[in-house]
Amino acid sequence: MREIQLDEHTDSTKPPRFTFCTYGPTRSGKTTFGATFPRPAFLSDVTESGYESLRGISDEFLFEPGIQPIVLGIEKMNDMAIARQMLAPHIASGMVQSVIIDSATFYADLYLNYLFELQGPNANNLKAYGQLGVHLRDLRVKWHLMGCNVMWLCLAQDPDEDRPVGLPMIPGKEAGKFGASCDYLFYARHDRFKQGNEFTERFELHSKPFNKYVAGCRRSDGVPELPSPLVNTTYAEVLRYMGHDPDVLRAALPPYVRPKLVIPTAPSAPAAAVQAPTTAKPPVPAKPPVKPHVPNAGPRPAPVPVSRRPAVPARPSGNNS
């Protein structure tokens, strides 16, 4: 436990640290917005392939021109914990300033499927969703304590009869908790319209509720309010609306050296227990091998003559009188 001083003022020359949850339909610009964060590391689900949006991204979108995002593909359940070990020293050195989970929706599906496989044919849905909720809470808390910007990208759960508001698409009760646990909850959407002979792309980032979709941020009195929507925006522009100077923050970052990521080796198996010495038994003498029976190959003896008695005629049967 520690006391939090409410009258402390943050140093405007040091990059601030925030947590975000940005949700919206597919192709709404969520991944591209994440790439505009300072020195981002993406934890990308390999089945969704959202990282394809990062290939060849223009310097005009990057917080520091020429510094491309780091991408780690998430394939298995323990990959998220391994990624945290891999990135921890680079976050501490300042080479990684932001972690983007792309996306929490697909990661939750991956983990839930893993739980169902463990349960086998007699799967208990209620138990599995409970275990998923515990895991996601633990995951969220650990990443938020890493000392860097953290953004969770999610698809959108559209409003329906059971849920009248739109929320991040995360199974169970965590849909509402993810937004509540972050400093900023953004709703992203995309419009494409024609002007003359050309099409114009409009990517909107809503910081206030839009129709039935929840959005908002934590701020106290005197803190500038973000406009809504932010159109075709970058993280540098968001910082300006917050009252920060992106150029000053860039200059405060340590010189960049691209991290060399090393996958932690699995712990070696424990050595086998040493067995107590036992008294050796005297060796049992081996029995001589039994020679196989080989028939005599010499000439066969002459047959012994057999004498036979002459046959006796049978007596007539019946009465002789």
LUMLUM-438223 format. One line per 10 residues: number of its first residue (from 1); for each residue x, y, z of N, C-alpha, C. Coordinates in steps of 0.2 Angstrom, whole numbers, plus 5000, padded with zeros to 4 digits. Example, Ala and Ser with C-alpha at 12.3 -4.5 7.8 and 13.67 -1.06 7.14 Angstrom:
# residues 2
1	5066:4972:5039:5062:4978:5039:5066:4984:5039 ~ 5064:4989:5035:5068:4995:5036:5064:5000:5039
***
This chain:
# residues 321
1	5004:4994:5000:5000:5000:5000:5004:5006:5000 ~ 5002:5011:4997:5006:5018:4997:5001:5023:4996 ~ 5003:5029:4999:4999:5035:4999:4999:5039:4992 ~ 4994:5041:4989:4994:5044:4983:4993:5052:4984 ~ 4997:5056:4982:4997:5063:4983:4993:5066:4978 ~ 4987:5069:4979:4983:5072:4974:4986:5078:4972 ~ 4990:5082:4975:4992:5088:4973:4999:5088:4969 ~ 5001:5081:4968:5007:5081:4964:5006:5083:4957 ~ 5010:5086:4954:5010:5088:4947:5015:5084:4942 ~ 5012:5081:4937:5017:5077:4933:5021:5082:4929
11	5027:5079:4927:5032:5083:4923:5030:5083:4916 ~ 5029:5089:4913:5026:5090:4907:5031:5088:4901 ~ 5038:5087:4904:5043:5086:4899:5044:5078:4898 ~ 5041:5074:4902:5041:5067:4902:5035:5064:4899 ~ 5036:5059:4895:5030:5056:4892:5025:5053:4897 ~ 5019:5055:4896:5014:5053:4901:5012:5045:4899 ~ 5010:5042:4904:5008:5035:4904:5000:5034:4905 ~ 4997:5032:4900:4990:5031:4900:4988:5024:4898 ~ 4982:5022:4900:4979:5015:4898:4973:5017:4893 ~ 4972:5013:4888:4966:5014:4883:4963:5008:4882
21	4957:5008:4880:4953:5003:4877:4949:5006:4871 ~ 4951:5003:4865:4948:5006:4859:4945:5000:4855 ~ 4938:5001:4854:4934:4996:4851:4930:4998:4845 ~ 4928:4994:4841:4924:4996:4835:4924:4990:4830 ~ 4920:4991:4825:4920:4986:4820:4927:4985:4816 ~ 4927:4979:4813:4933:4978:4809:4934:4983:4804 ~ 4941:4985:4802:4943:4990:4797:4941:4997:4799 ~ 4941:4998:4806:4939:5005:4808:4945:5009:4810 ~ 4951:5006:4809:4957:5010:4810:4960:5009:4817 ~ 4958:5004:4820:4961:5003:4827:4968:5002:4827
31	4970:4997:4823:4977:4995:4823:4982:5001:4821 ~ 4979:5004:4815:4983:5010:4813:4984:5015:4818 ~ 4979:5017:4822:4979:5021:4827:4984:5019:4833 ~ 4985:5013:4834:4989:5010:4839:4997:5011:4837 ~ 4998:5011:4830:5004:5011:4827:5007:5019:4828 ~ 5003:5023:4829:5005:5030:4830:5007:5032:4837 ~ 5007:5027:4842:5009:5028:4849:5017:5028:4849 ~ 5020:5031:4854:5027:5030:4854:5030:5024:4855 ~ 5035:5021:4851:5038:5015:4851:5034:5009:4853 ~ 5029:5008:4849:5024:5003:4851:5027:4995:4850
41	5024:4991:4854:5025:4984:4853:5018:4981:4853 ~ 5017:4977:4847:5010:4974:4846:5011:4967:4848 ~ 5006:4965:4852:5004:4958:4854:4998:4956:4849 ~ 5000:4953:4844:4995:4952:4838:4993:4944:4838 ~ 4986:4943:4838:4984:4936:4837:4985:4934:4830 ~ 4989:4929:4829:4991:4927:4822:4985:4925:4818 ~ 4979:4922:4820:4974:4920:4816:4970:4926:4813 ~ 4970:4932:4817:4967:4938:4814:4971:4942:4809 ~ 4977:4941:4810:4982:4945:4806:4981:4952:4805 ~ 4979:4955:4811:4978:4963:4811:4985:4966:4810
51	4991:4963:4811:4997:4966:4810:4998:4968:4802 ~ 4994:4965:4798:4995:4966:4791:4994:4974:4789 ~ 4991:4977:4794:4989:4984:4793:4996:4988:4794 ~ 5001:4985:4797:5007:4989:4799:5012:4988:4794 ~ 5011:4984:4789:5017:4983:4784:5017:4990:4780 ~ 5023:4992:4780:5024:4998:4776:5021:5005:4778 ~ 5019:5005:4784:5016:5011:4787:5020:5017:4786 ~ 5017:5023:4784:5021:5029:4782:5023:5032:4788 ~ 5029:5035:4788:5032:5039:4793:5028:5045:4796 ~ 5023:5047:4792:5019:5053:4794:5014:5051:4799
61	5013:5044:4800:5009:5042:4805:5013:5040:4812 ~ 5019:5039:4811:5023:5036:4817:5025:5042:4821 ~ 5025:5040:4828:5027:5046:4833:5034:5048:4832 ~ 5039:5043:4830:5045:5045:4828:5047:5042:4821 ~ 5048:5046:4816:5049:5044:4810:5055:5039:4809 ~ 5053:5033:4806:5058:5028:4805:5058:5023:4810 ~ 5055:5024:4816:5054:5018:4821:5048:5014:4820 ~ 5049:5009:4817:5043:5004:4815:5041:5000:4822 ~ 5034:4998:4822:5032:4995:4828:5035:4988:4828 ~ 5036:4985:4834:5038:4978:4835:5031:4974:4836
71	5032:4968:4833:5026:4964:4832:5028:4957:4835 ~ 5024:4954:4840:5025:4948:4843:5018:4944:4841 ~ 5019:4938:4838:5013:4934:4836:5011:4930:4842 ~ 5004:4931:4844:5002:4927:4850:4998:4920:4847 ~ 5001:4914:4848:4998:4908:4845:4995:4904:4851 ~ 4998:4904:4857:4997:4899:4862:4995:4903:4869 ~ 4992:4899:4873:4990:4902:4880:4996:4906:4883 ~ 5002:4903:4884:5007:4905:4888:5011:4911:4884 ~ 5009:4912:4878:5013:4917:4874:5012:4924:4877 ~ 5007:4926:4880:5006:4932:4883:5010:4933:4889
81	5011:4928:4893:5016:4929:4899:5023:4929:4896 ~ 5025:4925:4891:5031:4925:4888:5033:4932:4886 ~ 5028:4935:4882:5029:4942:4879:5030:4947:4885 ~ 5027:4946:4891:5028:4951:4896:5036:4951:4899 ~ 5038:4944:4899:5045:4943:4901:5050:4946:4896 ~ 5048:4945:4889:5053:4948:4884:5053:4955:4884 ~ 5047:4959:4885:5047:4966:4884:5049:4970:4891 ~ 5049:4967:4896:5050:4970:4903:5056:4974:4903 ~ 5062:4971:4901:5068:4975:4901:5069:4981:4896 ~ 5065:4980:4890:5065:4985:4885:5060:4991:4887
91	5055:4989:4891:5051:4994:4894:5055:4998:4899 ~ 5058:4995:4903:5062:4998:4908:5068:5003:4905 ~ 5070:5001:4899:5076:5005:4896:5073:5011:4892 ~ 5066:5011:4891:5063:5016:4887:5063:5014:4879 ~ 5065:5008:4877:5065:5007:4870:5058:5005:4868 ~ 5054:5002:4873:5047:5001:4871:5043:5006:4876 ~ 5039:5010:4873:5035:5015:4877:5028:5013:4877 ~ 5025:5009:4873:5018:5007:4872:5017:5000:4870 ~ 5012:4997:4873:5011:4990:4872:5003:4990:4869 ~ 5002:4987:4863:4996:4986:4860:4994:4979:4860
101	4988:4977:4863:4986:4970:4863:4980:4970:4857 ~ 4982:4967:4852:4978:4967:4846:4976:4959:4844 ~ 4970:4957:4846:4966:4961:4850:4963:4956:4856 ~ 4961:4960:4861:4958:4956:4867:4952:4952:4865 ~ 4948:4954:4860:4943:4949:4858:4945:4942:4856 ~ 4950:4942:4851:4952:4936:4849:4956:4932:4854 ~ 4960:4936:4858:4964:4932:4864:4959:4929:4869 ~ 4953:4932:4870:4948:4929:4875:4945:4923:4872 ~ 4944:4923:4865:4942:4917:4862:4947:4911:4862 ~ 4953:4913:4861:4958:4908:4861:4959:4905:4868
111	4958:4909:4873:4959:4906:4880:4953:4902:4882 ~ 4947:4904:4880:4941:4901:4881:4941:4894:4878 ~ 4943:4894:4872:4943:4887:4868:4948:4883:4872 ~ 4954:4885:4874:4958:4881:4878:4955:4878:4884 ~ 4951:4882:4888:4948:4880:4894:4943:4874:4892 ~ 4939:4875:4886:4934:4870:4884:4938:4863:4882 ~ 4944:4864:4879:4948:4858:4878:4950:4854:4884 ~ 4952:4858:4889:4954:4855:4895:4948:4851:4899 ~ 4942:4854:4898:4937:4851:4901:4934:4844:4898 ~ 4936:4844:4892:4934:4838:4888:4926:4838:4886
121	4924:4832:4885:4917:4832:4882:4912:4834:4887 ~ 4913:4834:4894:4908:4837:4899:4910:4844:4901 ~ 4910:4848:4896:4912:4855:4897:4907:4859:4901 ~ 4909:4863:4906:4905:4867:4911:4906:4874:4908 ~ 4901:4877:4905:4902:4884:4902:4902:4889:4908 ~ 4899:4888:4913:4899:4893:4918:4906:4893:4922 ~ 4909:4887:4923:4915:4887:4926:4920:4890:4921 ~ 4920:4888:4914:4925:4891:4910:4925:4898:4909 ~ 4919:4901:4909:4918:4909:4909:4921:4912:4915 ~ 4920:4909:4921:4922:4911:4927:4930:4911:4927
131	4933:4906:4925:4940:4905:4924:4943:4910:4919 ~ 4939:4912:4914:4941:4917:4909:4942:4924:4912 ~ 4936:4925:4916:4936:4932:4919:4942:4933:4924 ~ 4944:4928:4928:4949:4928:4933:4956:4929:4929 ~ 4957:4926:4923:4963:4926:4919:4963:4933:4916 ~ 4958:4936:4913:4958:4942:4910:4959:4948:4915 ~ 4957:4947:4921:4958:4952:4926:4965:4952:4928 ~ 4968:4946:4929:4975:4946:4931:4979:4949:4925 ~ 4978:4947:4919:4981:4950:4913:4981:4957:4913 ~ 4975:4960:4914:4975:4967:4914:4979:4971:4919
141	4978:4968:4925:4982:4971:4931:4989:4971:4930 ~ 4992:4965:4927:4999:4965:4926:5002:4969:4921 ~ 4998:4970:4916:5000:4974:4910:5000:4982:4912 ~ 4995:4984:4916:4994:4991:4918:4999:4993:4923 ~ 5003:4988:4926:5008:4989:4931:5015:4990:4928 ~ 5015:4989:4921:5022:4988:4918:5025:4995:4917 ~ 5022:5001:4918:5025:5007:4917:5026:5010:4910 ~ 5021:5008:4906:5021:5010:4899:5013:5012:4897 ~ 5013:5015:4891:5006:5015:4888:5003:5008:4887 ~ 4997:5007:4888:4994:5000:4886:4987:5002:4883
151	4986:4999:4877:4980:4999:4874:4977:4993:4872 ~ 4971:4991:4874:4968:4985:4872:4963:4987:4866 ~ 4964:4983:4860:4960:4984:4855:4955:4978:4855 ~ 4948:4980:4853:4943:4975:4853:4938:4976:4848 ~ 4935:4971:4846:4929:4972:4841:4923:4975:4845 ~ 4918:4977:4842:4912:4980:4846:4906:4974:4846 ~ 4904:4974:4852:4897:4970:4853:4892:4975:4852 ~ 4888:4974:4847:4882:4979:4845:4877:4978:4851 ~ 4873:4984:4851:4867:4984:4856:4862:4979:4854 ~ 4859:4975:4858:4853:4971:4857:4848:4971:4862
161	4843:4966:4862:4838:4967:4867:4841:4965:4874 ~ 4846:4961:4875:4849:4959:4881:4854:4964:4884 ~ 4857:4968:4879:4862:4973:4881:4860:4979:4877 ~ 4857:4984:4880:4855:4990:4876:4861:4995:4874 ~ 4867:4994:4876:4872:4998:4874:4878:4994:4871 ~ 4882:4997:4867:4887:4994:4863:4893:4994:4868 ~ 4897:4989:4868:4903:4988:4872:4908:4984:4869 ~ 4914:4984:4872:4920:4980:4869:4917:4972:4869 ~ 4919:4969:4863:4917:4962:4862:4922:4957:4866 ~ 4920:4956:4873:4924:4952:4877:4919:4948:4881
171	4920:4941:4881:4915:4937:4884:4914:4938:4891 ~ 4908:4937:4894:4906:4938:4901:4906:4945:4903 ~ 4907:4946:4910:4906:4953:4913:4912:4957:4911 ~ 4918:4954:4908:4924:4958:4907:4923:4964:4902 ~ 4917:4963:4898:4916:4968:4893:4916:4975:4896 ~ 4912:4976:4901:4911:4982:4904:4917:4984:4909 ~ 4921:4979:4912:4926:4981:4916:4932:4983:4912 ~ 4933:4981:4906:4939:4983:4903:4939:4990:4901 ~ 4933:4993:4899:4933:5000:4898:4933:5004:4905 ~ 4930:5001:4910:4930:5005:4916:4937:5005:4919
181	4941:5000:4918:4948:5000:4921:4953:5004:4917 ~ 4951:5007:4911:4956:5011:4907:4955:5019:4908 ~ 4960:5023:4907:4959:5030:4907:4955:5032:4901 ~ 4955:5029:4896:4952:5032:4890:4948:5026:4886 ~ 4942:5027:4885:4938:5022:4881:4936:5025:4875 ~ 4938:5023:4869:4937:5026:4863:4932:5021:4859 ~ 4928:5024:4855:4924:5020:4850:4926:5022:4843 ~ 4928:5017:4839:4931:5019:4832:4926:5017:4827 ~ 4925:5021:4822:4921:5019:4816:4924:5022:4810 ~ 4921:5019:4804:4924:5021:4798:4919:5023:4793
191	4920:5028:4789:4915:5030:4784:4919:5031:4777 ~ 4916:5029:4772:4919:5030:4765:4914:5033:4761 ~ 4916:5039:4758:4911:5043:4754:4914:5046:4748 ~ 4911:5047:4743:4913:5049:4736:4913:5057:4736 ~ 4918:5060:4734:4918:5067:4733:4921:5068:4725 ~ 4916:5070:4721:4918:5070:4714:4920:5064:4711 ~ 4926:5063:4709:4928:5056:4706:4932:5052:4711 ~ 4933:5055:4717:4937:5051:4722:4934:5050:4728 ~ 4936:5044:4731:4933:5042:4738:4937:5045:4743 ~ 4934:5047:4749:4937:5049:4755:4936:5045:4760
201	4942:5043:4764:4941:5039:4770:4941:5043:4776 ~ 4936:5042:4780:4935:5045:4786:4935:5041:4792 ~ 4941:5041:4796:4941:5036:4802:4940:5041:4808 ~ 4934:5039:4812:4932:5043:4818:4934:5039:4824 ~ 4936:5043:4829:4938:5040:4836:4934:5044:4841 ~ 4929:5041:4844:4924:5045:4848:4926:5044:4855 ~ 4927:5050:4859:4929:5050:4866:4923:5051:4870 ~ 4917:5052:4867:4910:5053:4871:4905:5048:4868 ~ 4900:5046:4871:4895:5041:4869:4893:5043:4862 ~ 4893:5038:4857:4890:5039:4850:4885:5034:4849
211	4879:5037:4848:4873:5033:4847:4872:5029:4854 ~ 4872:5022:4853:4872:5018:4859:4878:5015:4861 ~ 4884:5017:4858:4890:5015:4860:4894:5019:4865 ~ 4896:5015:4870:4899:5019:4876:4906:5021:4875 ~ 4908:5027:4877:4914:5030:4876:4915:5035:4882 ~ 4921:5037:4883:4923:5042:4889:4930:5041:4891 ~ 4931:5046:4896:4938:5046:4899:4938:5049:4906 ~ 4943:5048:4909:4944:5050:4916:4947:5057:4916 ~ 4944:5062:4919:4948:5069:4919:4945:5073:4925 ~ 4949:5076:4928:4947:5081:4933:4945:5088:4930
221	4943:5092:4934:4941:5099:4932:4948:5102:4930 ~ 4948:5106:4925:4953:5110:4922:4957:5106:4917 ~ 4956:5099:4917:4960:5095:4911:4956:5096:4905 ~ 4960:5098:4899:4956:5099:4893:4952:5093:4891 ~ 4946:5094:4888:4942:5089:4886:4944:5087:4878 ~ 4944:5081:4877:4945:5079:4870:4939:5080:4866 ~ 4940:5083:4860:4934:5083:4855:4932:5076:4853 ~ 4926:5076:4851:4923:5070:4848:4918:5071:4843 ~ 4920:5068:4837:4925:5063:4836:4932:5066:4834 ~ 4937:5063:4835:4943:5064:4832:4944:5061:4825
231	4945:5064:4820:4945:5062:4813:4952:5061:4810 ~ 4953:5055:4808:4960:5053:4805:4965:5055:4810 ~ 4965:5054:4816:4969:5057:4821:4975:5052:4822 ~ 4980:5055:4826:4986:5051:4828:4987:5052:4836 ~ 4991:5048:4839:4992:5049:4846:4995:5056:4847 ~ 5000:5058:4843:5003:5065:4844:4997:5070:4844 ~ 4992:5070:4840:4987:5075:4840:4983:5074:4847 ~ 4982:5068:4849:4978:5067:4855:4982:5070:4861 ~ 4989:5070:4861:4993:5073:4866:4992:5080:4866 ~ 4992:5083:4860:4991:5090:4860:4984:5093:4863
241	4979:5089:4862:4972:5090:4865:4973:5090:4873 ~ 4977:5085:4875:4978:5084:4882:4982:5090:4885 ~ 4985:5094:4881:4989:5099:4884:4997:5098:4884 ~ 4999:5093:4880:5006:5091:4880:5009:5093:4873 ~ 5015:5094:4873:5019:5096:4867:5023:5090:4864 ~ 5020:5087:4859:5023:5080:4857:5031:5081:4855 ~ 5033:5087:4852:5040:5088:4851:5044:5088:4857 ~ 5042:5091:4862:5046:5091:4869:5046:5084:4871 ~ 5041:5080:4871:5041:5073:4873:5045:5068:4869 ~ 5045:5070:4862:5050:5066:4858:5057:5067:4860
251	5059:5073:4861:5066:5075:4863:5068:5072:4870 ~ 5063:5071:4874:5064:5068:4881:5066:5060:4881 ~ 5064:5057:4875:5065:5050:4875:5072:5048:4874 ~ 5075:5043:4877:5082:5041:4876:5083:5039:4869 ~ 5089:5039:4867:5091:5037:4860:5089:5030:4858 ~ 5086:5029:4853:5083:5023:4851:5088:5018:4848 ~ 5088:5012:4851:5091:5006:4849:5086:5000:4848 ~ 5085:4998:4842:5079:4993:4842:5081:4987:4846 ~ 5076:4985:4850:5077:4979:4855:5079:4973:4851 ~ 5083:4969:4854:5084:4962:4852:5080:4957:4857
261	5075:4955:4854:5070:4951:4858:5073:4944:4859 ~ 5073:4941:4865:5075:4935:4866:5070:4931:4870 ~ 5068:4925:4867:5063:4921:4870:5065:4917:4876 ~ 5062:4918:4882:5065:4915:4888:5065:4907:4887 ~ 5070:4904:4889:5071:4897:4889:5066:4894:4894 ~ 5064:4888:4892:5059:4884:4897:5064:4882:4903 ~ 5062:4882:4909:5066:4879:4914:5067:4872:4913 ~ 5074:4870:4915:5075:4863:4914:5072:4858:4919 ~ 5071:4852:4917:5067:4847:4921:5071:4846:4927 ~ 5068:4845:4933:5072:4844:4939:5075:4837:4938
271	5081:4837:4942:5085:4831:4941:5082:4825:4945 ~ 5083:4819:4942:5079:4813:4945:5082:4812:4952 ~ 5078:4810:4956:5079:4808:4963:5085:4803:4963 ~ 5090:4804:4968:5095:4798:4968:5092:4793:4973 ~ 5092:4787:4970:5090:4781:4974:5095:4779:4979 ~ 5093:4776:4985:5097:4774:4990:5100:4767:4987 ~ 5107:4767:4989:5110:4761:4987:5107:4754:4990 ~ 5107:4749:4986:5104:4743:4988:5110:4737:4988 ~ 5109:4732:4993:5114:4727:4993:5113:4723:4987 ~ 5119:4722:4984:5119:4718:4977:5118:4711:4979
281	5114:4707:4975:5113:4700:4976:5118:4697:4972 ~ 5121:4691:4974:5126:4687:4971:5123:4685:4964 ~ 5127:4685:4959:5124:4683:4952:5122:4675:4952 ~ 5117:4674:4949:5115:4667:4948:5118:4664:4942 ~ 5122:4658:4944:5126:4655:4938:5121:4653:4932 ~ 5123:4654:4927:5119:4653:4921:5119:4645:4920 ~ 5113:4642:4918:5113:4635:4916:5116:4634:4909 ~ 5120:4628:4909:5123:4627:4902:5117:4626:4897 ~ 5118:4628:4891:5113:4628:4886:5112:4620:4884 ~ 5105:4619:4884:5103:4612:4882:5104:4611:4874
291	5108:4605:4873:5109:4604:4866:5103:4601:4863 ~ 5101:4604:4857:5095:4601:4854:5096:4594:4851 ~ 5090:4590:4851:5090:4583:4849:5091:4583:4842 ~ 5096:4579:4840:5098:4578:4833:5097:4571:4831 ~ 5092:4569:4827:5091:4562:4825:5097:4559:4822 ~ 5098:4552:4823:5104:4548:4821:5103:4548:4813 ~ 5109:4550:4810:5108:4550:4803:5111:4544:4800 ~ 5113:4539:4804:5116:4533:4801:5111:4528:4798 ~ 5113:4522:4796:5108:4517:4793:5103:4515:4798 ~ 5097:4514:4796:5092:4512:4800:5093:4504:4801
301	5092:4501:4808:5092:4494:4809:5087:4490:4805 ~ 5089:4484:4804:5084:4479:4800:5078:4478:4805 ~ 5072:4477:4802:5066:4476:4806:5067:4469:4809 ~ 5064:4468:4815:5064:4462:4819:5058:4458:4816 ~ 5060:4451:4814:5054:4447:4812:5049:4446:4817 ~ 5043:4446:4816:5037:4444:4820:5034:4438:4818 ~ 5034:4433:4823:5030:4426:4822:5023:4427:4823 ~ 5019:4424:4819:5012:4425:4820:5009:4418:4821 ~ 5004:4417:4825:5000:4410:4826:4995:4409:4820 ~ 4995:4403:4818:4990:4402:4813:4983:4403:4815
311	4979:4405:4810:4972:4407:4812:4968:4400:4814 ~ 4964:4400:4819:4960:4395:4821:4953:4396:4818 ~ 4950:4390:4815:4944:4391:4811:4938:4392:4817 ~ 4934:4396:4816:4928:4397:4820:4923:4391:4821 ~ 4921:4390:4827:4916:4384:4828:4910:4386:4825 ~ 4906:4381:4823:4899:4383:4821:4895:4384:4826 ~ 4891:4389:4826:4886:4391:4831:4879:4387:4830 ~ 4876:4387:4836:4869:4384:4835:4869:4377:4839 ~ 4863:4373:4838:4862:4367:4841:4864:4361:4836 ~ 4868:4356:4839:4871:4351:4834:4866:4345:4833
321	4861:4344:4837:4856:4338:4837:4852:4339:4830
***
